[in-house]
Amino acid sequence: MEHHFTWNYLIAIYLFTAGISSGAGIVAAVGYVVNGMDERLKRVAAYFAPFPVLLGLLCLILDLHRPWNFYKVLIHYNITSVMSWGAFFLLVFPMVAFIFAAMVYWNIDNVWRRIFAWLELIFGIAIGVYAGLLLAAIYNNPVWSNPLIAFLFFISALSTGICSLMLIGKVWDKIEDFVRKFLPSNWQPERILLTFDHKLLKRILIVDAVFIVVELMVISTLLISYALRPTGQVALGAIITGGYYLLFWIGVVLFGLTIPLILGIMEVGDKIKGGMAGIVPWAEPIMVLIGGFILRYVIVYGGQIVYPILTYYP
């Protein structure tokens, strides 16, 4: 049977990049609300958070049948529509994140920065959860209509956000040196070295390992919930036992979660020696990011291949 995919890879990219911004934004906001996080991590998180979601917005615009009318989605709202709420979150979060990043960069420490830290936390959680709620709201789809999808996407957002920070934090000072070339001298605050050292990276790896374990637990619970539903065989057939099962088991569970978890534990325990010591710190977060994208790809496409099946499901 030929399947028509209404949502394509652009939607998967949007869900992926919005998740990264969500994770980075939450890290930055928590760092300044709690005020106990490493200065390098919370600053890099604040600077990085606004950008991935902009790529996601571009993908959403390109996916529209009439891209030039994209602004209508952002200014016309229906409070009963999950999609309208999502459009509102996607419009507000980048603005909040940019303002907060500017305050951090220019060391503006007042009540407004604390307010924007809370706003970034709220909207960061919102765009992280919304991606899954958008799918879960489609109640007649055996793959998507499960509240665990929203929780799975949110945990994945935290993990991919942290892994993105691990990668960009390794080279942040070089990136900032390049950016400062284009800024007037009076716009440049005192230079603060932010590149992550091995000690900080190991602490971040521990946090990410916790998120990976939770994500594996949520996936296991999701599979059980599919199996217990009347339409469970349809959902399982779409992404677990057929359809996209190789991408799911190899791309997500093995390559994107299990192997990075093992590598992370070995790295924290200083078990990686020789030439691998220079490869693993890069490979682990990259694998998590690839797995995070594949997860969204499988869910988006897997949910659509069941639609013609569902149409004839007794």
N, C-alpha and C positions, 0 to 999 in steps of 0.2 A: 504494500500500500504506500502510495506517495504522500509525503507529509508536507504541509505548507508551514513554514516558519515565519510567523509574524514578527517575533523578536529574534534578532540575529546576534552576531558576536559583538556588535556595538553596545547592546544592552549588557552583555556580560562584562565588557570593559568598564562601562559606567558603574555597575555594581561593585566591581573590583576596586576602581579608583576612589569611589565614594567611601568604601570601607577603609582604605588606607588613610584617607584624610580624617575619617572618624577616629581611627586608632591613634593617629599622631595628635589630633586635636585634644583628645581625652587625656593623653599623656601630658601634654603641655599644660592644660587647664588644671589637672590634679597637682602637677608640680608647683604651680603658683598658688593654688587654694590651700594645699596642705603645707607647702613651704618646707619640705624635707627632702626633696629630690635633688640629685646631682645637677648643678647649674648648667653643665654642658648639655645634658640630656633634655632638660626642659626648654632651654633656649633653641636648640636645633629643632625640637618638636614644634615649637611655636612658629619658627621661620618656615618650616616645611609644610605644615598642615594645610594652608590654603590652596596649594597647587595641584595635587592629584585630582581633587574633585572638579577642578576647572576642565581638565581633560575629559572627565566623565560627562560634564555638561555639554562639551563639544560633541561627544559621541551621541548624546541624546538629541541634539539639534540635527546632526547628520542623519539620524534615524527617522526623523519626521518626514512625512510625505511632502510637506511644504516647509522646508527649513527656515525660510524667510519670515514665517509667522510664529517663530518660537517664542517671541516675547509675550504672545497672548496666553501661553500656558503659565507664564510666570506672574501675570498680573490679574488673571481671572481665576477666582477661587470658589470652591464649593466645600463648605465645612464638613459635609458628609462624605466627601470623596477622599480616599487614601492617597490617590495620585495628586490631588490638589495640595494636601498637606506636605507631600514629598516635594512638590515644586516650591512651596514656601520655604521648607528647610534648606533646599539646595540654593535658593536665592539668598537667604540670610546668612547661612554658615560661612561662605567665603568672605563676605563683607566683615562679619565679626572677627574671623580668623586673621584677616589682613590688618584690621585696626589693632587687634591684640598683639600681633607680631611687630607692628610698628612701635607700639608702646614698650615692648620688651627690647627691641633693637636700640631705641633711643633712651632706654633706662628711665622711662616715665613710671614712677612708682607712687601712685595715689589711689584714691577710692575708685576712680574710673577703671584702672587696670584690674582691680579685684572684681569689679562688676563684669568686665568683659571676659575675665577668666571664667566666671560662673556661666556667662552666656555661651562661651565656647564649649564648656563641659556639657551644657544642656543640649545645644544644637549638635555637638559631636555625637552624643548618645542618640539623638533623634535620627540623624542620617545613617548611623550604624544599624539601628533597629528597623528603620523604614524600609530599607532594601528588601528585607525578608518579609515584612508586613505587606508590602505591595504584592508579593506572590501569594502569601497566605490568604489575602483578601479574596482571591479568585477561588471561591468556595467549592466549585464543582470540578476542580482539577485534583486527581489523586496524588500527584507529586507535590504540588504547591500548597494545597489547602491543609497545612499542618503548622501550628504555632511554633514548633521546634525549628522550622526553617528560619524564622526571625532570630531566634537565639543562636542558631548555628552561624548565621551570617555575622551576627554581632561579635561572637567570640573570634571568628575568623578575621574580622576587621581589626580587633585588638592585636591579634598575632601578626597579621600582615603589616599593620601600622608600625609595630615595634621593630619588625624585621627591616622595614624600609629605613627606619631611623638608624639601625645598626649599620646598614650599608652606607648611607649618606654621612653618618657621623664619622666614618673612617677617613673621609676626605673633605670634611666640612671647611677646614681652614683654607684649603686650596680654592674651593668654590667661593668663599667669601672674599678672598684676595682678588679673584676675577671680577666679582660684582663691584667691589669698591673702586675699580678702575673707571667705572662709569658714573660714580657718584661724586658730586662736588665735595670738596674737602670739608666744608662747613656742615655737611650732612652726615659726616662719618664720626660716630662716637668713638670712645677709647677702644682700642683693639683688645678683644678677649679671645684667647685661644680656646677652641671648642672641640677639636678633634678628639674622638674617644680613644682612651688607652685600653690595654688588655684587661685591666681590672674592672673597668666600667662595663666593657663588653661581656665579661663573664657574668656580671650581675644581671645584665639585660637578658642574657641567655637563660638564666634561671627563671626569670619571669615568663619568658616565651615558652619554656618547657612546661610550665604550669598551664598556660593557655592551650598548648597542643594536647596535653592530657585531657583537659576539659572538653576540647573540640572532639577528640576521639570518643569520649563518653557520650557527648551529644549525638554524634553520628550513630553510635550503637543504639541509643534510645530511639533515634529517628527510625532506624531499620526495624526495631521491634514494634514501634507504633504503626509503621506501614503494614507489617505482617498481621497485626491484629484488626485491621480495618477491613470492611467488606470489599473495598476496591484495592486492597493491599497488593494482590498479585499484579495488578496493572502498574502500580507505582514501582514495585520491585522489578518488574520486567523492563521498565523504562530505563532505570539507571543502575540496578544492582546485578541482575542476572542476565540481562540482554540489553540491546540498544547501546548505551554508553558504559557498560560494565567495566571494560578495560581501562577507560579513562578514569572511572571512579576508583577502582581498586588499586590500579598501578599509579595513576597520576595524582590522585588525592590521598588515599590512605597510606600507600607505601612511600611514594616519592615525595609527597608534599607534607606528610606528618610523621610517619614512623621513622624513616631514615634521619630526617632532621632532628627528631627527638633523641635518637641514639647518638648522633654526632654532637649535639649540644651537651648531653650528659658527659660524653667523653672529653669534650673541650673544657667543661667546667672542672672536671677531675684531672686535668692536665695529662690525659692519656694519649693525646695526639702528638706524635713526634716526627722528626725528620721533615721531608718535603711537604707532607700532608698538613703540617702545622701552619703553613702559609695559605693552604687551599681551603681547609675546612671552615675557617671563620667567614669566608666569602660564600662558600657553597651552601652552608646551612640556611642563612636567611634567603638566599636566592631560591632554593628549593621550596621553602615555605611560601614565597611569593608566587612561584609558578603553580604550586598546588592550590593556592587560594584562588587564582584565576580559573584553573581547571574546575574547581568546585562550583563556581558560579556558572561556568560554561555548561557543565553537565546538568545542573539544576534547571537552567533556563531552557536548554534544548530538550532535556528529558521530559520536562513538563509539557512541552508542545507535541512531542511524538505520541503522547497518550490521548490527545484531544480527539482524533478520529476514532480511537478505540472506545473512549468514553461515550461518544455519540451513540454507539450501538451496545453499550454495556447494559445488561438487563437490570 
